[in-house]
């Protein structure tokens, strides 16, 4: 139900009950949507962190292989280090933006 359906209902004793019911339904739907959005955002952030950790681990493994002489291609280390660096920079940038948003929210007067 959208907001325009509330305006189109007639005003009266039964109309005001319909408005209240419609408003309650919209509030419940918005609450469910916000929970879902936050859950999706948090899940995406955790997935991004896990991916970054994977890239960092791969880079470390490639360094160990190179040090032990087990690698056949030195380019694998360069690629792994580049992926890890880019992923880490992206993760840190997201964290910084999140912290800025959190600070702005905390400054809002209630």
Secondary structure, DSSP 8 states (H G I E B T S, - for coil): --HHHHHTS--SHHHHHHHHHHHHHHHHHHHHHHHHHHHHHHHHHHHHHHHHHHHHHHHHHHHHHHHHT--S-THHHHHHHHHHHHHHHHHHHHHHHHHHHHHHHHTS--
